[in-house]
Structure formats: structure tokens, C-alpha cells
Amino acid sequence: MTIQHGEIAMMIDLREKVHVINIQSGKKFETHHGFILHDAMIGRPWGSVIHSSTGHPYLCLQPSTNDLIRHIKRSSQVIFPKDSAYIMMKMNIKPGVRVLESGCGSGGLTMALATAVMPSGRVYSQEIREDFIALTQRNMARYGLDPYVTFIHGDGTQGFKVDEPVDAVFLDMPEPETCVGEARKVLKDGGWFGSLVPTTNQVQALLREMAKHRYGRIEVEEVITRSYKPVPDRLRPRDRMIGHTGYLIFARAIFYEPNNPPAVLEADIDEDISDDGGE
């Protein structure tokens, strides 16, 4: 595969500094190490080392969704790729799915959702702040994901403005407990619910409110990763790591008659049960 006009490229220098650019014929990539003509990149194989006008080498690669999320323009904290990837798996986000997110921020999760549901799915992103919507729209357009996202300006506590039930809902906001009732109204029976909050008291508030609505199979989890220095003779963890990003809360939308909830939802299960089903 070769680099083509209109594609997104990731340029990495000797110090691992990353630049994400949109390849456009007639333009040039400029840094304090000189410039590289985009036309000099077009037609070259991905993975090529391309030198600037001052002879500085840059490795040119296709970026992953992880790379794009890490380098989007932001005005707020984005959900880390380690969390967003897990969210995709836990909530069954895949091509054709219709998913609602409340709180787009700078668009990190919006990007992951749009990439997962394309080409036949749809992301509905409802946000109370117009400046966040404008920034996320620009980020989606920059990477060609805007056709898969519908932006809605509105307050989730007053309801979600979607025409029919969605397959999944994710709340990324400071007080998600204020919206779990409205979220259940637009979530199809059996659908997936998710949220992320940074503190335990927020988790508690959310769990208490979820108990008032038709949610089951509730889980609270945390994803922690540790990277290593890839040096064969001195393999060890990197000096710095991201210890905590947030608590993930997942649940399923349960159908039952209002006055006759199933017994399994009436009590918590305190015992730890091994994943392999062993005794």
C-alpha cells in the first residue's frame, strides 16, 4: 500500500514526537526541522522514512484509532483509548449499531464509536455545550468521520432527542445519575448501558439511581495498563504510567412489568464467582 492524497498520516521523528497530518497534493509538512512536500510522500510505501529539507528523518505511518484519539485537538479530557477500546467490546459496538453518547467533550469517544459503527451505523452525540459540539465536529470532519455522527444540542436531564430506541447509551458527564432515567427511555429492551466517572462517590450516586430504573447485569470495573521499555537486554516497565483514569459502569436494559421485577434484580450477589466456572 502506498500513501495517497487525502489520507491521514502520522509523522514520527527521532525523539518519538508525533505529528498527524492530512496528505494534500501541493501542500507541505513544516516543522522546526525543515519541511517535506506532501507530493514527495504521495506514492511512497507506508512505513517509509522520509527526510525533511534539512535531512531530518521522519517515519511515515498510517495512524490507528488509538493514535488519532491521542492527538485530536481538545479542550477537555478525553476518554483514554484503553477505556474506549474496552467500552466497544463490553457494549457490543460494531458496524450497523445505533449508539447515543451524552457528553462529547473533545470527541475522543465519539471518534472511537464512529469508527466502530461505520459504514451502516450511527452515533448520536448529545451535548449541552455548543463549543464542545463545534470542536468535536471539526475533529470528526478532519478524519472523515462526520458522515456517521449526528450532533444534538440539548440537556440530557431534560431528555434525549432521538426518534427511536438505540442499541446502546454511554454517559460521559460529571453527574450521569441525573440522566439514567432519560437514558432508559431511549434504550431498547436488552440494550447496553455504560458510563465513566473518576471517583467512587460518583459511582455510588449512579448505582443508587440505576436501582430506580430497569437496569440489570450491573458491573463496575477499572482498566489498568502498564507499558514496558522494548529493549531486549533491559526489559522493564516504563518509569511513568497512568495509574487511574476512571471507573467504568456497565449494565443491560431489562424488560419487566413495573410491579413485578424479577427476583434476580432484588438483591446484590456478594460472593466472588470465578470466571472459569470452577468450584
Phi, psi and omega per residue, in radians:
M1 nan 2.457 -3.137
T2 -2.070 2.793 -3.127
I3 -1.237 2.330 -3.092
Q4 -2.192 2.710 3.048
H5 -0.966 2.362 3.096
G6 1.581 -0.137 3.137
E7 -1.503 2.788 3.093
I8 -1.630 2.309 -3.134
A9 -2.178 2.640 3.082
M10 -2.012 2.070 -3.113
M11 -1.823 2.161 -3.049
I12 -2.131 2.205 -3.122
D13 -1.639 -3.042 -3.047
L14 -1.114 -0.427 -3.141
R15 -1.685 0.281 3.114
E16 1.174 0.330 3.040
K17 -1.310 2.299 -3.020
V18 -1.915 2.334 3.017
H19 -2.136 2.272 3.081
V20 -1.867 2.144 -3.054
I21 -2.293 2.737 3.049
N22 -1.757 2.032 -3.081
I23 -1.209 2.091 -3.139
Q24 -2.343 2.122 3.129
S25 -0.997 2.348 3.139
G26 1.647 -0.194 3.130
K27 -1.777 3.048 3.099
K28 -2.458 2.605 3.107
F29 -1.601 2.060 -3.056
E30 -2.026 2.349 3.021
T31 -2.454 3.140 3.096
H32 -1.287 -0.032 3.035
H33 -1.752 0.345 -3.125
G34 1.769 -2.828 -3.081
F35 -2.317 2.815 3.030
I36 -2.304 2.211 3.088
L37 -1.208 2.334 3.100
H38 -1.045 -0.608 3.128
D39 -1.108 -0.440 3.091
A40 -1.320 -0.319 3.110
M41 -1.550 -0.662 -3.072
I42 -1.032 2.235 -3.128
G43 1.644 -0.229 3.096
R44 -1.401 2.640 3.106
P45 -1.187 2.499 2.996
W46 -1.051 2.475 -3.084
G47 1.623 0.088 3.119
S48 -1.324 2.623 2.959
V49 -1.692 2.078 -3.073
I50 -2.041 2.302 -3.076
H51 -1.658 2.487 3.107
S52 -1.354 3.128 -3.133
S53 -1.106 -0.347 3.095
T54 -1.747 0.092 3.112
G55 1.542 0.170 -3.131
H56 -1.400 2.245 -3.086
P57 -1.434 2.458 3.040
Y58 -2.283 2.307 3.048
L59 -1.511 2.218 -3.079
C60 -1.876 2.030 -3.085
L61 -2.287 2.735 2.958
Q62 -1.320 2.257 -3.138
P63 -1.364 2.592 3.003
S64 -1.522 2.990 3.045
T65 -1.031 -0.656 3.069
N66 -0.990 -0.795 3.137
D67 -1.124 -0.742 -3.108
L68 -1.134 -0.727 3.137
I69 -1.093 -0.711 -3.106
R70 -1.188 -0.352 -3.037
H71 -2.110 0.286 3.057
I72 -1.280 2.751 3.046
K73 -1.270 2.316 -3.026
R74 -2.378 2.618 3.011
S75 -2.157 0.039 3.098
S76 -2.620 2.885 3.115
Q77 -1.136 2.386 3.095
V78 -1.755 2.757 3.045
I79 -1.216 2.225 -3.077
F80 -1.131 2.571 3.139
P81 -0.958 -0.596 3.133
K82 -1.077 -0.590 3.107
D83 -1.408 -0.760 -3.097
S84 -1.133 -0.634 3.107
A85 -1.123 -0.703 3.119
Y86 -1.188 -0.649 3.091
I87 -1.045 -0.762 3.139
M88 -1.008 -0.755 -3.105
M89 -1.240 -0.831 -3.061
K90 -1.141 -0.577 -3.059
M91 -1.774 0.174 3.037
N92 1.034 0.674 3.124
I93 -1.393 2.040 -3.043
K94 -2.656 3.027 -3.122
P95 -0.929 2.327 3.112
G96 1.658 -0.208 -3.105
V97 -1.313 2.539 3.037
R98 -1.874 2.036 -3.048
V99 -2.234 2.439 3.095
L100 -1.884 2.262 2.975
E101 -2.026 2.435 3.089
S102 -1.964 1.954 -3.065
G103 1.743 1.651 -3.090
C104 -1.583 -0.374 -3.136
G105 0.995 -2.116 3.105
S106 -1.717 -0.068 3.025
G107 1.749 0.253 3.130
G108 -1.092 -0.903 3.116
L109 -1.230 -0.606 3.102
T110 -0.981 -0.749 3.127
M111 -1.098 -0.783 3.137
A112 -1.118 -0.736 3.132
L113 -1.117 -0.805 -3.118
A114 -1.087 -0.724 3.121
T115 -1.098 -0.638 -3.099
A116 -1.304 -0.648 -3.040
V117 -1.526 -0.317 -3.110
M118 -1.113 2.598 0.163
P119 -1.714 -0.118 -3.004
S120 -1.929 -0.009 -3.141
G121 -1.674 -3.024 -3.083
R122 -2.620 2.386 3.015
V123 -1.863 2.206 3.027
Y124 -1.839 2.023 -3.066
S125 -1.972 1.863 -3.131
Q126 -1.777 2.262 -3.048
E127 -2.481 2.425 -3.114
I128 -1.418 -0.407 -3.097
R129 -1.735 2.111 -3.117
E130 -1.165 -0.555 3.133
D131 -1.177 -0.589 3.067
F132 -1.188 -0.687 3.101
I133 -1.081 -0.784 -3.110
A134 -1.084 -0.746 3.138
L135 -1.148 -0.775 -3.131
T136 -1.156 -0.652 3.074
Q137 -1.044 -0.732 3.123
R138 -1.143 -0.727 3.127
N139 -1.131 -0.688 3.116
M140 -1.167 -0.730 -3.136
A141 -1.132 -0.651 -3.123
R142 -1.050 -0.605 -3.083
Y143 -1.861 0.223 3.053
G144 1.259 0.414 -3.108
L145 -1.796 -0.045 -3.085
D146 -1.068 -0.494 3.123
P147 -1.139 -0.259 -3.045
Y148 -1.821 0.078 -3.066
V149 -2.181 2.281 3.007
T150 -1.896 2.095 -3.124
F151 -1.642 2.405 -3.110
I152 -2.248 2.162 3.067
H153 -1.571 2.015 -3.112
G154 -3.119 2.833 3.133
D155 -1.660 2.034 -3.095
G156 -1.072 -0.468 3.123
T157 -1.175 -0.310 3.118
Q158 -1.734 0.078 3.122
G159 2.037 2.756 3.124
F160 -1.854 2.305 -2.977
K161 -1.626 1.152 3.036
V162 -2.067 2.579 -3.009
D163 -1.348 -0.490 -3.096
E164 -2.552 2.835 -3.095
P165 -0.981 2.527 3.136
V166 -1.837 2.864 -3.113
D167 -1.352 -0.494 -3.062
A168 -2.656 2.622 3.080
V169 -2.313 2.335 3.045
F170 -2.226 2.226 -3.141
L171 -1.824 2.012 3.110
D172 -2.093 1.463 -3.004
M173 -2.716 2.819 -3.073
P174 -1.093 -0.613 -3.095
E175 -2.263 1.237 -3.089
P176 -1.090 -0.394 3.136
E177 -1.074 -0.389 3.133
T178 -1.315 -0.164 -3.054
C179 -2.134 -0.020 -3.046
V180 -1.144 -0.557 3.088
G181 -1.175 -0.789 3.106
E182 -1.151 -0.615 3.114
A183 -1.105 -0.698 -3.131
R184 -1.141 -0.524 -3.130
K185 -1.145 -0.524 -3.095
V186 -1.833 0.003 -3.127
L187 -1.656 2.241 -3.123
K188 -1.143 2.660 3.091
D189 -1.024 2.290 -3.093
G190 1.517 -0.077 -3.093
G191 -1.261 3.077 -3.030
W192 -1.813 2.374 3.059
F193 -2.077 2.490 3.079
G194 -2.616 2.729 3.075
S195 -2.746 2.783 3.072
L196 -2.354 2.273 3.080
V197 -2.392 2.644 -3.060
P198 -1.500 -0.310 -3.049
T199 -2.187 2.745 -3.086
T200 -1.214 -0.576 3.130
N201 -1.165 -0.522 3.050
Q202 -1.201 -0.666 3.082
V203 -1.073 -0.783 -3.134
Q204 -1.071 -0.756 3.129
A205 -1.093 -0.699 3.138
L206 -1.161 -0.775 -3.131
L207 -1.092 -0.710 3.132
R208 -1.085 -0.704 -3.125
E209 -1.285 -0.633 3.118
M210 -1.089 -0.520 3.140
A211 -1.130 -0.326 -3.119
K212 -1.519 -0.153 -3.080
H213 -2.152 3.111 -3.000
R214 -1.541 1.278 3.077
Y215 -2.093 2.478 3.089
G216 -2.466 3.091 -3.115
R217 0.939 0.774 -3.079
I218 -1.346 2.360 3.122
E219 -2.328 2.490 3.024
V220 -2.130 2.152 -3.041
E221 -2.430 2.891 3.058
E222 -2.426 2.379 -3.132
V223 -1.872 2.128 -3.140
I224 -2.155 2.302 3.103
T225 -2.172 2.683 3.071
R226 -2.396 2.167 -3.126
S227 -1.699 2.762 -3.079
Y228 -2.116 2.656 3.051
K229 -1.313 2.120 -3.038
P230 -1.430 1.011 3.103
V231 -1.968 1.949 -3.008
P232 -0.916 -0.729 -3.069
D233 -1.473 -0.182 -3.126
R234 -2.425 0.849 -3.099
L235 -1.219 2.076 3.127
R236 -2.792 2.880 3.120
P237 -1.104 2.642 3.044
R238 -1.140 2.721 -3.061
D239 -1.131 -0.521 -3.111
R240 -2.098 2.565 3.067
M241 -2.559 2.734 3.059
I242 -1.544 1.857 -3.028
G243 -1.309 -0.680 -3.090
H244 -2.566 2.334 3.060
T245 -2.048 -0.725 -3.138
G246 3.072 2.898 3.070
Y247 -1.702 2.321 3.135
L248 -1.756 2.274 3.109
I249 -2.042 2.190 3.129
F250 -2.163 2.648 3.087
A251 -2.798 2.970 3.051
R252 -2.070 2.573 3.086
A253 -1.386 2.068 -3.051
I254 -1.797 2.381 3.075
F255 -1.720 2.231 2.989
Y256 -2.838 2.803 3.105
E257 -1.160 2.386 -3.051
P258 -0.893 -0.623 -3.091
N259 -1.711 0.165 -3.083
N260 -2.477 1.113 3.134
P261 -1.193 2.548 3.111
P262 -1.131 2.570 -3.053
A263 -1.061 -0.545 -3.084
V264 -1.106 -0.345 -3.137
L265 -1.608 -0.084 -3.025
E266 -1.515 -0.202 -3.100
A267 -2.506 2.627 3.064
D268 -1.436 2.651 3.062
I269 -1.812 1.984 -3.047
D270 -1.512 -0.463 -3.061
E271 -1.233 2.481 3.020
D272 -1.401 2.309 3.140
I273 -2.056 2.213 -3.087
S274 -1.174 2.555 -3.090
D275 -1.166 -0.481 -3.061
D276 -1.498 -0.001 3.090
G277 1.367 0.105 -3.122
G278 -1.285 2.846 -3.119
E279 -1.513 nan nan
